[in-house]
């Protein structure tokens, strides 16, 4: 594997420089889970739960951005430059995400089938697209397990990252301003 250049944001601290970002990703994750719970699942009685709003869309954006920084740090363009390295990168991403994703889908399957038994388009599209991580890229929606739209988007980013990262390094002047 060719030697990879150290990303500019890690030149002083090495991989430890990303520890605070990992913690911030954890905070974002907890905020998102709390937002879903208090918005979708908690009892609606004002006396039972806090009534402050949990806007959990901003943490999703921050989580995506921090994940991109981590990806760029651990997988610089030289680590995904060849077809063999790209396949290895993709295999690791799928192996890390797919088992838990499919487990969550299995838990949500019975309610999905129950509530969509009369909606053929939603039922068929959900059963075909969702296990393949494609549910976020249609106009139909995501009825099987709504919060998993993010995983679908991550998989698209993982698919695009190796090619985009190697193309971006071919135009260093364009990215020099970002430093």
SEKE-376132 format. One line per 10 residues: number of its first residue (from 1); their letters; for each residue x, y, z of N, C-alpha, C. Coordinates in nm, 4 decimals. Layout:
BEGIN
NUM = a = X Y Z X Y Z X Y Z | ...
//
This chain:
BEGIN
1 = xxxxxxxxxx = 0.0854 -0.1168 0.0000 0.0000 0.0000 0.0000 0.0902 0.1233 0.0000 | 0.0636 0.2207 -0.0860 0.1466 0.3403 -0.0879 0.1315 0.4187 0.0416 | 0.2397 0.4880 0.0749 0.2359 0.5703 0.1964 0.1324 0.6799 0.1801 | 0.0504 0.6967 0.2816 -0.0560 0.7975 0.2762 -0.0079 0.9250 0.3440 | -0.0393 1.0352 0.2832 -0.0080 1.1635 0.3451 -0.0981 1.1848 0.4652 | -0.0430 1.2424 0.5697 -0.1214 1.2707 0.6892 -0.2152 1.3866 0.6615 | -0.3439 1.3693 0.6892 -0.4356 1.4815 0.6705 -0.3926 1.6006 0.7555 | -0.4140 1.7177 0.7051 -0.3679 1.8403 0.7712 -0.4230 1.8576 0.9112 | -0.5446 1.8074 0.9376 -0.6042 1.8278 1.0693 -0.5531 1.7281 1.1716 | -0.4697 1.6314 1.1285 -0.4146 1.5333 1.2215 -0.2630 1.5438 1.2339
11 = xxxxxxxxxx = -0.2020 1.6437 1.1735 -0.0565 1.6500 1.1694 0.0057 1.6538 1.3084 | -0.0565 1.7179 1.4051 0.0047 1.7301 1.5383 -0.0388 1.6200 1.6329 | -0.1658 1.5844 1.6328 -0.2152 1.4933 1.7355 -0.2296 1.3489 1.6928 | -0.2048 1.3168 1.5696 -0.2249 1.1803 1.5226 -0.3714 1.1412 1.5323 | -0.3966 1.0129 1.5465 -0.5357 0.9665 1.5529 -0.6045 1.0099 1.6809 | -0.5263 1.0434 1.7854 -0.5863 1.0946 1.9091 -0.6540 1.2294 1.8875 | -0.6168 1.2985 1.7801 -0.6783 1.4281 1.7518 -0.8276 1.4139 1.7224 | -0.8712 1.2924 1.6871 -1.0121 1.2702 1.6537 -1.0959 1.2260 1.7738 | -1.0355 1.2007 1.8875 -1.1130 1.1550 2.0044 -1.2250 1.2518 2.0428 | -1.2000 1.3822 2.0483 -1.3115 1.4729 2.0810 -1.4247 1.4660 1.9785
21 = xxxxxxxxxx = -1.3906 1.4429 1.8534 -1.4946 1.4319 1.7511 -1.5774 1.3062 1.7726 | -1.5131 1.1985 1.8156 -1.5862 1.0749 1.8446 -1.6829 1.0976 1.9592 | -1.6381 1.1699 2.0615 -1.7276 1.2031 2.1729 -1.8450 1.2882 2.1284 | -1.8185 1.3840 2.0404 -1.9256 1.4690 1.9893 -2.0241 1.3884 1.9054 | -1.9738 1.2907 1.8299 -2.0645 1.2016 1.7555 -2.1541 1.1241 1.8520 | -2.0983 1.0820 1.9664 -2.1781 1.0128 2.0674 -2.2870 1.1015 2.1248 | -2.2531 1.2272 2.1525 -2.3529 1.3228 2.2020 -2.4629 1.3419 2.0979 | -2.4234 1.3563 1.9717 -2.5230 1.3714 1.8640 -2.6145 1.2493 1.8568 | -2.5565 1.1306 1.8698 -2.6368 1.0079 1.8652 -2.7391 1.0045 1.9776 | -2.6961 1.0382 2.0992 -2.7891 1.0394 2.2121 -2.8991 1.1435 2.1929
31 = xxxxxxxxxx = -2.8630 1.2590 2.1379 -2.9600 1.3649 2.1120 -3.0645 1.3176 2.0107 | -3.0190 1.2486 1.9081 -3.1097 1.1972 1.8045 -3.2052 1.0937 1.8642 | -3.1507 1.0009 1.9433 -3.2352 0.8986 2.0061 -3.3368 0.9638 2.0993 | -3.2917 1.0593 2.1799 -3.3844 1.1290 2.2706 -3.4905 1.2045 2.1915 | -3.4512 1.2664 2.0831 -3.5486 1.3379 2.0001 -3.6544 1.2457 1.9442 | -3.6110 1.1287 1.8951 -3.7090 1.0316 1.8449 -3.7990 0.9824 1.9570 | -3.7410 0.9550 2.0728 -3.8215 0.9034 2.1833 -3.9260 1.0038 2.2275 | -3.8819 1.1276 2.2554 -3.9760 1.2270 2.3075 -4.0739 1.2753 2.2013 | -4.0387 1.2622 2.0752 -4.1282 1.3063 1.9688 -4.2257 1.1968 1.9284 | -4.1775 1.0727 1.9227 -4.2574 0.9653 1.8646 -4.3135 0.8642 1.9640
41 = xxxxxxxxxx = -4.2428 0.8379 2.0737 -4.2802 0.7234 2.1561 -4.3236 0.7571 2.2981 | -4.2800 0.8693 2.3504 -4.3103 0.9025 2.4902 -4.4591 0.9325 2.5064 | -4.5122 0.9089 2.6269 -4.6521 0.9460 2.6526 -4.6726 1.0945 2.6272 | -4.7890 1.1302 2.5804 -4.8156 1.2685 2.5414 -4.8628 1.3567 2.6558 | -4.8712 1.3037 2.7742 -4.9146 1.3834 2.8891 -4.8076 1.4862 2.9241 | -4.8442 1.6147 2.9348 -4.7443 1.7168 2.9674 -4.6842 1.7003 3.1065 | -4.7525 1.6292 3.1933 -4.7008 1.6090 3.3290 -4.5998 1.4942 3.3362 | -4.6011 1.4063 3.2359 -4.5192 1.2866 3.2419 -4.3756 1.3090 3.1952 | -4.3550 1.3959 3.0977 -4.2215 1.4116 3.0377 -4.1890 1.5595 3.0224 | -4.0615 1.5892 3.0103 -4.0237 1.7292 2.9837 -4.0900 1.7779 2.8551
51 = xxxxxxxxxx = -4.1282 1.9034 2.8539 -4.1987 1.9561 2.7372 -4.1088 2.0392 2.6464 | -3.9776 2.0443 2.6752 -3.8895 2.1226 2.5886 -3.8729 2.0524 2.4545 | -3.8583 2.1289 2.3496 -3.8447 2.0669 2.2174 -3.7042 2.0094 2.1978 | -3.6975 1.8961 2.1346 -3.5695 1.8348 2.1000 -3.5572 1.8351 1.9484 | -3.5013 1.9389 1.8942 -3.4804 1.9471 1.7494 -3.3634 1.8555 1.7153 | -3.3921 1.7377 1.6659 -3.2871 1.6387 1.6437 -3.2406 1.6320 1.4989 | -3.2741 1.7294 1.4183 -3.2266 1.7292 1.2803 -3.0855 1.7874 1.2711 | -3.0549 1.8879 1.3513 -2.9213 1.9466 1.3504 -2.8152 1.8452 1.3922 | -2.8376 1.7657 1.4967 -2.7365 1.6661 1.5317 -2.7132 1.5622 1.4216 | -2.8153 1.5339 1.3424 -2.7955 1.4409 1.2305 -2.6955 1.5003 1.1319
61 = xxxxxxxxxx = -2.7106 1.6277 1.1007 -2.6181 1.6941 1.0095 -2.4771 1.6961 1.0661 | -2.4653 1.7303 1.1938 -2.3332 1.7325 1.2572 -2.2724 1.5928 1.2567 | -2.3527 1.4907 1.2844 -2.3044 1.3529 1.2840 -2.2501 1.3157 1.1460 | -2.3223 1.3520 1.0404 -2.2756 1.3231 0.9041 -2.1426 1.3930 0.8765 | -2.1318 1.5191 0.9128 -2.0081 1.5932 0.8884 -1.8902 1.5332 0.9655 | -1.9107 1.5020 1.0914 -1.8033 1.4427 1.1709 -1.7638 1.3050 1.1180 | -1.8590 1.2311 1.0676 -1.8283 1.1009 1.0085 -1.7421 1.1174 0.8832 | -1.7696 1.2219 0.8060 -1.6875 1.2492 0.6880 -1.5450 1.2852 0.7240 | -1.5273 1.3625 0.8308 -1.3924 1.3982 0.8765 -1.3185 1.2719 0.9207 | -1.3854 1.1873 0.9968 -1.3236 1.0622 1.0411 -1.2873 0.9736 0.9226
71 = xxxxxxxxxx = -1.3765 0.9679 0.8259 -1.3506 0.8857 0.7074 -1.2269 0.9356 0.6335 | -1.2177 1.0663 0.6177 -1.1026 1.1237 0.5479 -0.9732 1.0995 0.6246 | -0.9817 1.0967 0.7578 -0.8622 1.0760 0.8385 -0.8137 0.9314 0.8334 | -0.9051 0.8373 0.8450 -0.8659 0.6973 0.8513 -0.8515 0.6320 0.7140 | -0.9137 0.6901 0.6139 -0.9039 0.6373 0.4785 -0.8652 0.7479 0.3822 | -0.7398 0.7920 0.3882 -0.6959 0.8925 0.2899 -0.6997 0.8313 0.1502 | -0.6958 0.9132 0.0481 -0.7102 0.8632 -0.0897 -0.6182 0.7472 -0.1262 | -0.4972 0.7445 -0.0737 -0.4051 0.6361 -0.1080 -0.4543 0.5010 -0.0570 | -0.5365 0.4994 0.0482 -0.5875 0.3727 0.1028 -0.7082 0.3193 0.0274 | -0.7608 0.3951 -0.0678 -0.8751 0.3497 -0.1474 -0.8508 0.3735 -0.2969
81 = xxxxxxxxxx = -0.7236 0.3782 -0.3365 -0.6890 0.4189 -0.4730 -0.7074 0.3093 -0.5772 | -0.6929 0.1836 -0.5391 -0.7047 0.0752 -0.6376 -0.8363 0.0015 -0.6187 | -0.8721 -0.0780 -0.7173 -0.9979 -0.1529 -0.7105 -0.9978 -0.2502 -0.5927 | -0.8845 -0.3147 -0.5665 -0.8759 -0.4090 -0.4546 -0.8949 -0.3360 -0.3217 | -0.8313 -0.2207 -0.3066 -0.8473 -0.1433 -0.1832 -0.9901 -0.0920 -0.1674 | -1.0531 -0.0531 -0.2775 -1.1929 -0.0072 -0.2705 -1.2845 -0.1206 -0.2276 | -1.2650 -0.2385 -0.2854 -1.3488 -0.3534 -0.2457 -1.3313 -0.3845 -0.0977 | -1.2078 -0.3794 -0.0496 -1.1810 -0.4037 0.0917 -1.2502 -0.2981 0.1784 | -1.2429 -0.1733 0.1385 -1.3091 -0.0638 0.2094 -1.4595 -0.0884 0.2159 | -1.5203 -0.1200 0.1021 -1.6654 -0.1429 0.0981 -1.7052 -0.2656 0.1807
91 = xxxxxxxxxx = -1.6260 -0.3718 0.1723 -1.6573 -0.4923 0.2495 -1.6549 -0.4634 0.3994 | -1.5578 -0.3846 0.4430 -1.5515 -0.3485 0.5855 -1.6714 -0.2645 0.6274 | -1.7141 -0.1730 0.5438 -1.8293 -0.0890 0.5773 -1.9561 -0.1739 0.5883 | -1.9781 -0.2617 0.4920 -2.0979 -0.3462 0.4949 -2.0933 -0.4400 0.6154 | -1.9765 -0.4992 0.6422 -1.9642 -0.5911 0.7561 -1.9885 -0.5199 0.8881 | -1.9574 -0.3923 0.8957 -1.9756 -0.3166 1.0193 -2.1209 -0.2745 1.0385 | -2.1900 -0.2426 0.9311 -2.3227 -0.1818 0.9424 -2.4365 -0.2807 0.9167 | -2.4234 -0.3666 0.8187 -2.5349 -0.4499 0.7736 -2.5952 -0.5409 0.8812 | -2.5162 -0.6112 0.9621 -2.5814 -0.7028 1.0582 -2.6787 -0.6321 1.1532 | -2.6382 -0.5209 1.2105 -2.7275 -0.4504 1.3034 -2.8449 -0.3873 1.2291
101 = xxxxxxxxxx = -2.8189 -0.3381 1.1088 -2.9245 -0.2799 1.0255 -3.0320 -0.3851 0.9961 | -2.9894 -0.5016 0.9520 -3.0852 -0.6079 0.9204 -3.1555 -0.6595 1.0465 | -3.0853 -0.6587 1.1594 -3.1483 -0.6971 1.2853 -3.2601 -0.5985 1.3212 | -3.2323 -0.4689 1.3062 -3.3354 -0.3671 1.3330 -3.4538 -0.3836 1.2386 | -3.4266 -0.4147 1.1129 -3.5357 -0.4385 1.0173 -3.6183 -0.5603 1.0584 | -3.5523 -0.6644 1.1053 -3.6252 -0.7838 1.1487 -3.7177 -0.7511 1.2661 | -3.6703 -0.6677 1.3595 -3.7542 -0.6284 1.4732 -3.8755 -0.5467 1.4283 | -3.8585 -0.4687 1.3234 -3.9662 -0.3807 1.2773 -4.0527 -0.4440 1.1681 | -4.0233 -0.5668 1.1301 -4.0951 -0.6294 1.0181 -4.2435 -0.6525 1.0477 | -4.2773 -0.7066 1.1622 -4.4178 -0.7369 1.1920 -4.5044 -0.6109 1.1906
111 = xxxxxxxxxx = -4.4647 -0.5028 1.2594 -4.5470 -0.3808 1.2499 -4.5556 -0.3252 1.1079 | -4.4456 -0.3336 1.0347 -4.4461 -0.2844 0.8969 -4.5475 -0.3623 0.8126 | -4.5468 -0.4942 0.8230 -4.6413 -0.5760 0.7467 -4.7849 -0.5492 0.7902 | -4.8056 -0.5312 0.9196 -4.9404 -0.5064 0.9705 -4.9967 -0.3733 0.9188 | -4.9192 -0.2677 0.9286 -4.9693 -0.1344 0.8928 -4.9683 -0.1060 0.7428 | -4.9006 -0.1878 0.6650 -4.8942 -0.1646 0.5204 -4.9602 -0.2749 0.4398 | -5.0440 -0.3556 0.5025 -5.1037 -0.4698 0.4320 -5.1973 -0.4274 0.3184 | -5.2496 -0.3050 0.3228 -5.3389 -0.2586 0.2164 -5.2712 -0.1603 0.1211 | -5.1475 -0.1281 0.1467 -5.0738 -0.0331 0.0634 -4.9679 -0.1099 -0.0153 | -5.0079 -0.1616 -0.1314 -4.9193 -0.2492 -0.2084 -4.7893 -0.1822 -0.2499
121 = xxxxxxxxxx = -4.7961 -0.0574 -0.2936 -4.6756 0.0120 -0.3390 -4.5748 0.0284 -0.2254 | -4.6218 0.0714 -0.1103 -4.5329 0.0887 0.0043 -4.4791 -0.0450 0.0530 | -4.5633 -0.1459 0.0527 -4.5228 -0.2782 0.0988 -4.4147 -0.3369 0.0097 | -4.4392 -0.3407 -0.1194 -4.3440 -0.4011 -0.2134 -4.2143 -0.3207 -0.2202 | -4.2263 -0.1882 -0.2308 -4.1047 -0.1071 -0.2387 -4.0236 -0.1187 -0.1106 | -4.0915 -0.1223 0.0040 -4.0199 -0.1376 0.1307 -3.9490 -0.2707 0.1405 | -4.0182 -0.3775 0.1025 -3.9581 -0.5107 0.1118 -3.8418 -0.5296 0.0151 | -3.8446 -0.4610 -0.0979 -3.7370 -0.4744 -0.1963 -3.6227 -0.3769 -0.1682 | -3.6548 -0.2504 -0.1464 -3.5508 -0.1470 -0.1379 -3.4826 -0.1386 -0.0014 | -3.5569 -0.1543 0.1061 -3.5009 -0.1311 0.2387 -3.3871 -0.2263 0.2744
131 = xxxxxxxxxx = -3.3989 -0.3571 0.2536 -3.2848 -0.4444 0.2866 -3.1603 -0.4157 0.2021 | -3.1774 -0.3514 0.0879 -3.0644 -0.3188 -0.0003 -3.0094 -0.1781 0.0244 | -3.0543 -0.1118 0.1298 -3.0106 0.0229 0.1672 -3.0524 0.1289 0.0656 | -3.1588 0.1085 -0.0053 -3.2011 0.2006 -0.1111 -3.3284 0.2776 -0.0787 | -3.3834 0.2627 0.0404 -3.5133 0.3219 0.0711 -3.5124 0.4736 0.0740 | -3.3988 0.5355 0.0921 -3.3939 0.6817 0.1017 -3.3880 0.7500 -0.0341 | -3.3822 0.6742 -0.1398 -3.3601 0.7328 -0.2720 -3.4796 0.7146 -0.3639 | -3.5981 0.7146 -0.3042 -3.7213 0.7054 -0.3824 -3.8158 0.8152 -0.3362 | -3.9181 0.8376 -0.4109 -4.0201 0.9347 -0.3731 -4.1331 0.8688 -0.2945 | -4.1225 0.7395 -0.2740 -4.2291 0.6640 -0.2084 -4.2270 0.6837 -0.0574
141 = xxxxxxxxxx = -4.1106 0.6893 -0.0001 -4.1001 0.7051 0.1437 -4.0316 0.5864 0.2073 | -4.0342 0.5843 0.3381 -3.9619 0.4832 0.4134 -4.0496 0.4374 0.5284 | -4.1408 0.3471 0.5010 -4.2373 0.3073 0.6033 -4.1892 0.1925 0.6911 | -4.0891 0.1182 0.6479 -4.0502 -0.0007 0.7243 -3.9883 0.0388 0.8572 | -3.8842 0.1155 0.8540 -3.8183 0.1588 0.9773 -3.7581 0.2956 0.9506 | -3.8378 0.3978 0.9711 -3.8033 0.5341 0.9340 -3.6659 0.5838 0.9743 | -3.6236 0.5667 1.1006 -3.4938 0.6204 1.1398 -3.3745 0.5606 1.0645 | -3.3944 0.4488 0.9969 -3.2823 0.3878 0.9243 -3.2534 0.4552 0.7908 | -3.3238 0.5647 0.7589 -3.2913 0.6392 0.6364 -3.1457 0.6846 0.6402 | -3.0960 0.7146 0.7601 -2.9596 0.7638 0.7736 -2.8591 0.6576 0.7294
151 = xxxxxxxxxx = -2.8849 0.5328 0.7604 -2.7942 0.4257 0.7213 -2.7908 0.4137 0.5688 | -2.9057 0.4289 0.5068 -2.9121 0.4276 0.3610 -2.8251 0.5382 0.3018 | -2.8309 0.6558 0.3601 -2.7483 0.7678 0.3127 -2.6005 0.7418 0.3376 | -2.5674 0.6846 0.4526 -2.4278 0.6510 0.4789 -2.3743 0.5535 0.3751 | -2.4547 0.4547 0.3403 -2.4084 0.3562 0.2423 -2.3811 0.4217 0.1071 | -2.4633 0.5181 0.0684 -2.4363 0.5908 -0.0556 -2.3045 0.6670 -0.0443 | -2.2818 0.7313 0.0684 -2.1555 0.8039 0.0887 -2.0371 0.7083 0.0865 | -2.0519 0.5924 0.1495 -1.9439 0.4936 0.1477 -1.9167 0.4438 0.0057 | -2.0215 0.4311 -0.0720 -2.0048 0.3887 -0.2106 -1.9293 0.4939 -0.2920 | -1.9591 0.6200 -0.2680 -1.8987 0.7285 -0.3458 -1.7608 0.7708 -0.2947
161 = xxxxxxxxxx = -1.7325 0.7512 -0.1675 -1.6114 0.8063 -0.1077 -1.4811 0.7695 -0.1796 | -1.4544 0.6429 -0.2086 -1.3245 0.6122 -0.2702 -1.2993 0.6881 -0.4008 | -1.3972 0.6940 -0.4864 -1.3784 0.7649 -0.6144 -1.3684 0.9156 -0.5937 | -1.4540 0.9703 -0.5084 -1.4498 1.1149 -0.4850 -1.3198 1.1581 -0.4182 | -1.2722 1.0805 -0.3220 -1.1502 1.1203 -0.2511 -1.0290 1.1182 -0.3437 | -1.0216 1.0200 -0.4307 -0.9069 1.0157 -0.5216 -0.9172 1.1254 -0.6271 | -1.0366 1.1602 -0.6690 -1.0524 1.2692 -0.7664 -1.0209 1.4059 -0.7043 | -1.0563 1.4244 -0.5783 -1.0298 1.5519 -0.5125 -0.8808 1.5774 -0.4971 | -0.8024 1.4724 -0.4794 -0.6582 1.4923 -0.4632 -0.5899 1.5236 -0.5954 | -0.6578 1.5031 -0.7050 -0.5996 1.5379 -0.8347 -0.6087 1.6869 -0.8614
171 = xxxxxxxxx = -0.6821 1.7601 -0.7787 -0.6954 1.9055 -0.7911 -0.6605 1.9713 -0.6576 | -0.5349 1.9621 -0.6160 -0.5000 2.0138 -0.4829 -0.5193 2.1640 -0.4680 | -0.5038 2.2398 -0.5746 -0.5207 2.3856 -0.5629 -0.6629 2.4198 -0.5211 | -0.7583 2.3424 -0.5688 -0.8983 2.3692 -0.5373 -0.9242 2.3466 -0.3871 | -0.8555 2.2514 -0.3262 -0.8798 2.2172 -0.1855 -0.7854 2.2895 -0.0908 | -0.6842 2.3558 -0.1432 -0.5877 2.4249 -0.0571 -0.6553 2.5367 0.0229 | -0.7552 2.5982 -0.0322 -0.8245 2.7063 0.0382 -0.8991 2.6550 0.1610 | -0.9327 2.5267 0.1631 -1.0059 2.4690 0.2757 -0.9184 2.4546 0.3994 | -0.7896 2.4621 0.3825 -0.6986 2.4487 0.4978 -0.6976 2.5730 0.5708
//
